[in-house]
């Protein structure tokens, strides 16, 4: 079995256990460390009791050993949660260890410095998607026959640095920067007044992911939006029932994605269908990137955070849901990604909250 095959097996196990209890997740990962990663039973130390304080004790879900020494700690959570980091750090502190893994709705690798008073760590978050390059590398690095703690630390550090650099670069790409670069470029060939006049008719929209800087002609005030045809699932499922309330999972042909987002959130909040923990997750950037494909938290309480560094509003000013500002950045070129994310999310809510009131 190749490393890619092994990672895809882990992804399949993750999907199978999406709504399972933690004891099922525990048993599955103990088996994975044996069958996929090649550790012997004596290397897999589940739920060892360790002292955390004067009277408090804890039980790390799994401690993996190699050559008679503890090498990394694994903290397991239900796959519907995004949690476990602080608990992992408490174990690493007590065990004087650096390397840890949290398995929840994603898989996160940590290189933790237990010598510091304040938490200091490098982190790499990996989504459970088939053939993910970081997932494949995870299998290779953490397999018993290839495990090397320094190589793992270097891998996490490099990926963490790249992620930070990408954020810095993307944040630095502003409308003014693009304008200045265009002015400098065209000033080599054309008079400044001609360049200024040409650029005055151009609107620059800055986005991220597939939303690279786009130059567009001015939008006519009376131009109407033409929504693309919504995606209909092959199994024919077009709605969910949450606590007795039926909610469409796909927009109608007359709706834009933005309209559908407003409609769905209005129903969910007006009928009090969202648990508090889900509302908290909807304010988390990483959760919203993974779940919906957007580049801002779906919900924002603080009005000051609805404006980006370039002074652009990223939330609707005339629409609130449950007292929250709602992200307005749904790009036309990514409608299919958004629709799939919203549908999957609503189906997940139906499964977790139940159909009956």
PLY file of the C-alpha trace (Angstrom):
ply
format ascii 1.0
element vertex 357
property float x
property float y
property float z
element edge 356
property int vertex1
property int vertex2
end_header
0.00 0.00 0.00
1.43 3.37 -1.02
1.44 6.39 1.28
-1.31 7.94 -0.86
-3.41 4.78 -0.52
-2.80 4.81 3.23
-3.88 8.46 3.54
-7.03 7.78 1.50
-7.80 4.88 3.83
-7.54 7.31 6.77
-9.87 9.75 4.99
-12.39 6.95 4.37
-12.21 5.99 8.07
-12.71 9.63 9.04
-15.84 9.91 6.88
-17.19 6.63 8.24
-16.78 7.88 11.82
-18.04 11.41 11.17
-20.81 11.20 13.78
-19.34 8.43 15.93
-18.57 8.70 19.62
-15.01 9.24 20.82
-14.57 5.63 21.88
-15.19 4.54 18.27
-12.69 7.13 17.04
-10.22 5.88 19.66
-10.48 2.25 18.55
-10.19 3.23 14.88
-6.98 5.20 15.37
-5.39 2.53 17.53
-6.00 0.12 14.65
-4.68 2.64 12.08
-1.42 3.09 13.97
-1.01 -0.66 13.87
-2.15 -1.54 10.33
-1.22 1.64 8.43
1.70 3.12 10.38
3.28 -0.19 11.36
3.55 0.20 15.13
3.50 -2.88 17.35
0.95 -3.26 20.13
3.71 -2.48 22.64
4.33 0.84 20.82
0.71 2.00 21.14
-0.02 3.18 24.68
-3.70 4.17 24.99
-5.10 6.29 27.84
-2.08 6.20 30.11
-2.85 7.90 33.42
-0.48 10.83 34.04
-0.29 13.44 36.77
-1.21 16.98 35.65
-1.22 18.76 39.00
-1.28 18.21 42.72
-4.57 16.29 42.53
-5.50 16.33 38.86
-4.76 13.45 36.52
-5.23 13.02 32.78
-5.30 10.27 30.20
-3.80 11.09 26.79
-5.81 9.17 24.19
-2.71 7.62 22.60
1.02 7.88 23.28
3.16 6.36 20.55
6.50 4.85 21.51
9.52 3.86 19.43
12.58 2.01 20.67
11.19 2.17 24.20
10.74 5.97 24.24
7.65 8.19 23.97
7.80 10.02 20.61
4.42 11.72 20.10
0.99 12.17 21.69
-2.36 11.89 19.94
-5.49 13.68 21.17
-8.74 12.41 19.61
-12.09 14.20 19.42
-15.40 13.63 17.69
-15.03 14.57 14.05
-17.75 17.22 14.28
-15.64 19.25 16.73
-12.73 21.66 16.26
-11.09 21.21 19.63
-8.31 19.51 21.59
-5.24 21.72 21.21
-5.10 23.01 24.79
-5.64 19.53 26.19
-2.82 18.21 24.01
-0.52 20.99 25.24
-1.21 20.11 28.87
-0.10 16.52 28.17
3.01 17.62 26.27
3.92 19.95 29.14
3.67 17.19 31.70
5.44 14.59 29.58
8.16 17.05 28.46
7.47 16.20 24.82
7.38 18.29 21.64
5.35 16.42 19.03
1.60 15.99 19.13
-1.40 15.34 16.90
-4.99 16.48 17.31
-7.66 14.61 15.35
-11.05 16.34 15.22
-12.73 17.87 12.14
-9.20 18.23 10.77
-5.83 16.67 11.57
-3.36 19.08 13.17
0.35 18.49 13.77
2.17 20.40 16.50
5.78 21.02 17.42
5.36 22.40 20.95
8.04 24.06 23.07
7.25 22.94 26.62
10.15 25.03 28.03
8.30 28.32 27.48
5.93 29.86 30.03
3.57 31.02 27.27
2.48 28.49 24.60
5.01 28.47 21.74
4.45 26.11 18.86
4.43 25.48 15.12
1.23 24.07 13.64
0.13 22.39 10.44
-3.56 21.75 9.83
-4.50 19.07 7.29
-8.00 18.59 5.88
-9.30 15.07 5.47
-9.45 15.17 1.68
-8.32 12.34 -0.64
-4.80 12.59 -2.07
-3.97 15.68 0.02
-0.18 16.14 -0.34
0.26 17.06 3.32
-1.80 14.04 4.32
0.38 11.75 2.22
3.50 13.31 3.79
1.96 12.81 7.24
1.69 9.06 6.61
5.29 8.87 5.43
6.72 10.92 8.29
4.82 9.20 11.10
5.22 5.60 9.91
7.31 3.60 12.34
10.03 2.61 9.87
10.58 6.21 8.72
9.79 8.24 11.84
12.43 10.83 12.66
11.45 13.56 15.12
13.73 16.18 13.57
12.33 15.55 10.08
8.81 15.92 11.48
9.74 19.19 13.20
11.33 20.53 10.01
8.24 19.58 8.00
5.86 21.33 10.41
8.10 24.41 10.61
8.41 24.73 6.82
4.70 24.35 6.23
3.87 26.75 9.06
6.28 29.34 7.66
4.79 29.00 4.19
1.29 29.50 5.57
2.38 32.64 7.45
4.13 34.01 4.37
1.05 33.44 2.23
-1.07 35.39 4.70
1.43 38.26 4.77
1.68 38.37 0.98
-2.08 38.24 0.47
-2.66 40.94 3.08
-0.08 43.13 1.34
-1.91 42.92 -2.00
-4.15 45.95 -1.78
-5.94 48.11 -4.31
-3.41 50.91 -3.86
-0.47 48.52 -4.40
-1.96 47.22 -7.65
-2.69 50.76 -8.87
0.86 51.88 -8.07
2.36 48.91 -9.91
0.16 49.54 -12.93
1.12 53.22 -12.97
4.81 52.32 -12.81
4.43 49.74 -15.58
2.55 51.94 -18.05
4.56 55.09 -17.23
7.44 53.53 -19.18
5.41 53.69 -22.39
2.69 56.32 -22.03
2.24 59.88 -20.68
1.12 60.01 -17.06
-2.15 61.80 -17.87
-3.12 59.03 -20.31
-2.34 56.35 -17.74
-4.36 58.16 -15.07
-7.35 58.50 -17.38
-7.20 54.85 -18.42
-7.01 53.60 -14.84
-9.84 55.86 -13.71
-12.27 53.63 -15.64
-11.02 50.41 -14.02
-12.39 48.89 -10.82
-9.99 46.62 -8.92
-11.37 43.84 -6.75
-8.96 42.06 -4.42
-9.80 38.54 -3.28
-7.98 35.36 -2.30
-7.68 31.66 -3.17
-9.01 31.58 -6.76
-10.02 35.22 -6.41
-6.84 36.85 -7.74
-6.81 40.60 -8.43
-9.34 41.27 -11.18
-9.61 44.29 -13.42
-13.20 45.02 -14.45
-15.00 47.74 -16.31
-17.33 49.85 -14.13
-20.58 48.05 -13.23
-23.69 49.71 -14.64
-26.15 50.72 -11.95
-29.09 49.06 -13.73
-27.28 45.82 -14.56
-29.11 42.85 -12.99
-27.35 39.78 -11.64
-27.77 36.61 -13.69
-27.44 33.63 -11.33
-25.93 30.43 -12.64
-27.99 27.25 -12.55
-27.75 25.67 -9.08
-26.24 22.24 -8.61
-28.79 19.52 -7.87
-27.52 16.42 -6.03
-27.58 13.12 -7.86
-29.53 11.44 -5.06
-32.36 13.95 -5.48
-32.14 15.30 -1.91
-33.07 18.97 -2.04
-33.97 19.79 1.58
-33.29 18.88 5.18
-35.59 18.77 8.18
-34.12 20.14 11.39
-36.28 19.92 14.52
-39.39 19.78 12.36
-38.43 22.72 10.13
-37.81 22.00 6.44
-34.96 23.96 4.86
-33.85 23.82 1.19
-30.21 22.81 0.75
-29.89 24.34 -2.72
-30.95 27.70 -4.08
-33.72 28.12 -6.61
-32.95 29.11 -10.20
-34.02 32.69 -9.43
-31.67 33.08 -6.45
-28.04 34.09 -6.19
-25.86 32.34 -3.63
-25.97 35.54 -1.57
-29.79 35.43 -1.50
-29.72 31.79 -0.50
-27.25 32.41 2.34
-29.52 35.14 3.73
-32.59 32.93 3.42
-30.95 29.95 5.15
-29.53 31.97 8.04
-32.83 33.78 8.57
-34.63 30.45 8.98
-31.94 28.93 11.20
-31.77 31.93 13.56
-35.47 32.82 13.59
-36.38 29.23 14.48
-33.53 28.90 17.02
-32.12 25.85 15.23
-28.41 26.54 15.71
-26.67 25.32 18.88
-24.35 27.79 20.57
-21.24 25.75 19.74
-22.09 25.90 16.02
-22.62 29.66 16.19
-19.15 29.93 17.75
-17.66 27.85 14.93
-19.36 30.09 12.35
-17.25 32.96 13.73
-13.99 31.02 13.19
-12.08 31.77 9.99
-10.53 28.34 9.53
-13.85 26.59 10.07
-15.58 28.81 7.52
-12.78 28.34 4.97
-13.08 24.56 5.25
-16.87 24.40 5.47
-18.06 27.05 3.04
-14.97 27.99 1.03
-15.16 31.69 1.99
-12.18 33.73 3.13
-13.79 35.51 6.09
-15.74 34.25 9.13
-19.38 33.77 8.15
-20.57 35.64 11.26
-18.95 38.67 12.89
-20.10 40.40 16.07
-17.63 43.30 16.07
-18.49 45.99 13.52
-14.84 47.10 13.44
-13.82 43.72 12.02
-16.24 43.93 9.10
-13.84 46.32 7.31
-10.55 44.98 5.94
-7.17 46.73 6.03
-7.85 48.42 2.70
-11.08 49.95 4.02
-13.41 47.59 2.12
-16.52 46.20 3.81
-16.63 42.39 3.73
-20.04 42.07 5.44
-23.58 43.19 4.61
-24.49 46.43 6.32
-28.23 46.01 5.77
-28.62 42.38 6.83
-28.08 40.73 10.20
-28.64 37.18 11.40
-29.10 36.64 15.11
-27.49 40.01 15.76
-24.39 39.09 13.71
-22.98 40.72 10.62
-22.89 38.19 7.75
-20.07 37.78 5.23
-20.99 39.18 1.81
-17.96 37.85 -0.09
-19.37 35.07 -2.27
-17.53 35.17 -5.60
-19.38 34.18 -8.76
-16.54 31.99 -10.03
-16.74 29.82 -6.89
-20.53 29.34 -6.71
-20.29 25.56 -7.18
-17.82 25.27 -4.28
-20.07 27.41 -2.06
-23.21 25.45 -2.93
-21.60 22.12 -2.16
-20.25 23.47 1.13
-23.60 24.91 2.24
-25.49 21.74 1.27
-23.02 19.50 3.12
-23.19 21.77 6.16
-27.00 21.73 6.29
-27.08 17.94 5.90
-24.57 17.71 8.77
-26.82 19.87 10.94
-29.76 17.60 10.16
-27.75 14.54 11.20
-26.45 16.09 14.41
-29.60 17.92 15.57
-32.26 15.48 14.43
-35.39 15.93 12.36
-37.99 16.05 15.11
-38.73 19.11 17.29
0 1
1 2
2 3
3 4
4 5
5 6
6 7
7 8
8 9
9 10
10 11
11 12
12 13
13 14
14 15
15 16
16 17
17 18
18 19
19 20
20 21
21 22
22 23
23 24
24 25
25 26
26 27
27 28
28 29
29 30
30 31
31 32
32 33
33 34
34 35
35 36
36 37
37 38
38 39
39 40
40 41
41 42
42 43
43 44
44 45
45 46
46 47
47 48
48 49
49 50
50 51
51 52
52 53
53 54
54 55
55 56
56 57
57 58
58 59
59 60
60 61
61 62
62 63
63 64
64 65
65 66
66 67
67 68
68 69
69 70
70 71
71 72
72 73
73 74
74 75
75 76
76 77
77 78
78 79
79 80
80 81
81 82
82 83
83 84
84 85
85 86
86 87
87 88
88 89
89 90
90 91
91 92
92 93
93 94
94 95
95 96
96 97
97 98
98 99
99 100
100 101
101 102
102 103
103 104
104 105
105 106
106 107
107 108
108 109
109 110
110 111
111 112
112 113
113 114
114 115
115 116
116 117
117 118
118 119
119 120
120 121
121 122
122 123
123 124
124 125
125 126
126 127
127 128
128 129
129 130
130 131
131 132
132 133
133 134
134 135
135 136
136 137
137 138
138 139
139 140
140 141
141 142
142 143
143 144
144 145
145 146
146 147
147 148
148 149
149 150
150 151
151 152
152 153
153 154
154 155
155 156
156 157
157 158
158 159
159 160
160 161
161 162
162 163
163 164
164 165
165 166
166 167
167 168
168 169
169 170
170 171
171 172
172 173
173 174
174 175
175 176
176 177
177 178
178 179
179 180
180 181
181 182
182 183
183 184
184 185
185 186
186 187
187 188
188 189
189 190
190 191
191 192
192 193
193 194
194 195
195 196
196 197
197 198
198 199
199 200
200 201
201 202
202 203
203 204
204 205
205 206
206 207
207 208
208 209
209 210
210 211
211 212
212 213
213 214
214 215
215 216
216 217
217 218
218 219
219 220
220 221
221 222
222 223
223 224
224 225
225 226
226 227
227 228
228 229
229 230
230 231
231 232
232 233
233 234
234 235
235 236
236 237
237 238
238 239
239 240
240 241
241 242
242 243
243 244
244 245
245 246
246 247
247 248
248 249
249 250
250 251
251 252
252 253
253 254
254 255
255 256
256 257
257 258
258 259
259 260
260 261
261 262
262 263
263 264
264 265
265 266
266 267
267 268
268 269
269 270
270 271
271 272
272 273
273 274
274 275
275 276
276 277
277 278
278 279
279 280
280 281
281 282
282 283
283 284
284 285
285 286
286 287
287 288
288 289
289 290
290 291
291 292
292 293
293 294
294 295
295 296
296 297
297 298
298 299
299 300
300 301
301 302
302 303
303 304
304 305
305 306
306 307
307 308
308 309
309 310
310 311
311 312
312 313
313 314
314 315
315 316
316 317
317 318
318 319
319 320
320 321
321 322
322 323
323 324
324 325
325 326
326 327
327 328
328 329
329 330
330 331
331 332
332 333
333 334
334 335
335 336
336 337
337 338
338 339
339 340
340 341
341 342
342 343
343 344
344 345
345 346
346 347
347 348
348 349
349 350
350 351
351 352
352 353
353 354
354 355
355 356
